[in-house]
Amino acid sequence: MSYSVGFTLPEHIVNELDLVPEQAWQPAGRTAEGKTIPEIRRCPKRYVARELYRTLTATMTPNQA
């Protein structure tokens, strides 16, 4: 996977994007909710960030925090 300008995405990002549910990629429903296109583009990024945060905090012990 690469950007339209030719930059290659790191492999770990491509793997994380595979985990994003399909409904996160559908802008039609999101615009009906009143979201702008930039907000719609941030939805999958926020989803990945939330999942990553949950995973990291679940694996940490109290003395690591």
KENU-27186 format. One line per field, with one value per atom (N, C-alpha, C): residue in three letters; residue number from 0; x, y, z. Coordinates in steps of 0.2 Angstrom, whole numbers, plus 5000, padded with zeros to 4 digits. Atoms other than C-alpha are relative to their C-alpha. Example, Ala and Ser with C-alpha at 12.3 -4.5 7.8 and 13.67 -1.06 7.14 Angstrom:
2
residuo: ALA ALA ALA SER SER SER .
num: 0 0 0 1 1 1 .
east: 5004 5062 5004 4996 5068 4996 .
north: 4994 4978 5006 4994 4995 5005 .
up: 5000 5039 5000 4999 5036 5003 .
***
This chain:
65
residuo: MET MET MET SER SER SER TYR TYR TYR SER SER SER VAL VAL VAL GLY GLY GLY PHE PHE PHE THR THR THR LEU LEU LEU PRO PRO PRO GLU GLU GLU HIS HIS HIS ILE ILE ILE VAL VAL VAL ASN ASN ASN GLU GLU GLU LEU LEU LEU ASP ASP ASP LEU LEU LEU VAL VAL VAL PRO PRO PRO GLU GLU GLU GLN GLN GLN ALA ALA ALA TRP TRP TRP GLN GLN GLN PRO PRO PRO ALA ALA ALA GLY GLY GLY ARG ARG ARG THR THR THR ALA ALA ALA GLU GLU GLU GLY GLY GLY LYS LYS LYS THR THR THR ILE ILE ILE PRO PRO PRO GLU GLU GLU ILE ILE ILE ARG ARG ARG ARG ARG ARG CYS CYS CYS PRO PRO PRO LYS LYS LYS ARG ARG ARG TYR TYR TYR VAL VAL VAL ALA ALA ALA ARG ARG ARG GLU GLU GLU LEU LEU LEU TYR TYR TYR ARG ARG ARG THR THR THR LEU LEU LEU THR THR THR ALA ALA ALA THR THR THR MET MET MET THR THR THR PRO PRO PRO ASN ASN ASN GLN GLN GLN ALA ALA ALA .
num: 0 0 0 1 1 1 2 2 2 3 3 3 4 4 4 5 5 5 6 6 6 7 7 7 8 8 8 9 9 9 10 10 10 11 11 11 12 12 12 13 13 13 14 14 14 15 15 15 16 16 16 17 17 17 18 18 18 19 19 19 20 20 20 21 21 21 22 22 22 23 23 23 24 24 24 25 25 25 26 26 26 27 27 27 28 28 28 29 29 29 30 30 30 31 31 31 32 32 32 33 33 33 34 34 34 35 35 35 36 36 36 37 37 37 38 38 38 39 39 39 40 40 40 41 41 41 42 42 42 43 43 43 44 44 44 45 45 45 46 46 46 47 47 47 48 48 48 49 49 49 50 50 50 51 51 51 52 52 52 53 53 53 54 54 54 55 55 55 56 56 56 57 57 57 58 58 58 59 59 59 60 60 60 61 61 61 62 62 62 63 63 63 64 64 64 .
east: 5004 5000 5004 4996 5007 4995 5003 5001 5000 5000 4996 5006 4994 5012 5006 4995 5022 5004 4997 5027 4997 5002 5026 4998 5002 5017 5004 4997 5026 4996 5004 5021 4995 5005 5014 4994 5006 5002 4996 5004 4996 4996 5003 4993 4994 5005 4984 4993 5005 4973 4995 5004 4967 4995 5004 4960 4994 5006 4948 4994 5007 4930 4998 5003 4922 4996 5004 4910 5003 4996 4924 5002 4998 4928 4995 5005 4911 4998 5002 4909 4993 5007 4891 4996 5004 4884 5003 4996 4897 4997 5002 4892 4992 5007 4873 5000 4999 4879 5002 4998 4885 5007 4992 4904 5002 4997 4915 5005 4995 4927 5006 4994 4943 4998 5002 4933 4999 5001 4928 5007 4993 4947 5003 4996 4952 4997 5004 4939 5004 4996 4950 5006 4994 4965 4999 5002 4956 4999 5002 4950 5007 4993 4968 5003 4997 4974 4997 5003 4961 5002 4999 4964 5007 4993 4983 5001 4999 4981 4997 5003 4969 5005 4995 4982 5006 4994 4997 4998 5002 4988 4998 5002 4981 5006 4995 4998 5006 4996 5007 4999 5001 5010 5000 5001 5006 5007 4993 5025 5003 4997 5028 4997 5004 5015 5004 .
north: 4994 5000 5006 4994 5017 5006 4994 5035 5002 4998 5043 5004 4997 5053 4995 5005 5037 4998 5002 5036 4993 5007 5018 5000 5000 5015 4995 5005 5006 4993 5007 4987 5000 5001 4989 5004 4996 5003 4996 5004 4992 4995 5005 4978 5003 4997 4990 5002 4998 4996 4995 5006 4979 4998 5002 4978 5005 4995 4994 4997 5003 4988 5004 4997 4992 5006 4994 5004 5006 4994 5016 5003 4997 5018 5003 4998 5023 5007 4993 5042 5002 4998 5042 5001 5000 5038 5005 4995 5049 5007 4994 5064 5001 5000 5060 5002 4998 5062 5007 4993 5080 5001 4999 5076 5003 4997 5085 4995 5004 5076 4999 5001 5079 4996 5004 5072 4993 5007 5057 4996 5003 5054 4999 5001 5055 4994 5006 5041 4994 5006 5026 5001 4999 5034 5000 5000 5037 4993 5007 5019 4996 5004 5012 5003 4997 5024 4998 5002 5019 4992 5007 5000 4999 5000 5003 5002 4998 5012 4995 5005 4999 4994 5006 4985 5002 4999 4994 5001 4999 4999 4993 5007 4981 4996 5005 4973 5003 4997 4986 4998 5001 4982 5006 4994 4995 5004 4996 4999 5002 4997 5002 5007 4994 5016 5007 .
up: 5000 5000 5000 5000 4996 4999 5001 4996 4992 5007 4979 4998 5002 4979 5000 5001 4980 5007 4993 4999 5002 4998 5005 5008 4993 5021 5004 4996 5035 5001 5000 5036 5006 4994 5054 4999 5002 5048 4996 5005 5034 5004 4996 5047 5004 4995 5059 4996 5004 5045 4998 5001 5041 5006 4994 5059 5000 4999 5056 4997 5003 5053 4994 5007 5036 5001 5000 5043 5002 4999 5048 4994 5006 5030 4996 5004 5024 5001 4999 5022 5000 5001 5017 5006 4993 5034 5004 4996 5042 4998 5002 5032 5002 4998 5036 5007 4993 5054 5001 5000 5050 5001 4999 5050 4993 5006 5038 4997 5003 5026 5004 4996 5037 5006 4994 5052 4998 5003 5042 4999 5001 5038 5006 4993 5056 5004 4997 5061 5000 5000 5056 5004 4996 5064 5007 4993 5080 5003 4998 5080 5002 4999 5078 5006 4994 5092 5006 4994 5104 5001 4999 5101 5002 4998 5102 5008 4993 5119 5004 4996 5126 5001 5000 5121 5004 4997 5128 5008 4993 5145 5003 4997 5147 5001 4999 5146 5005 4996 5157 5007 4992 5176 5003 4996 5189 5000 4999 5192 4993 5006 5173 4998 5002 5172 5003 .
***
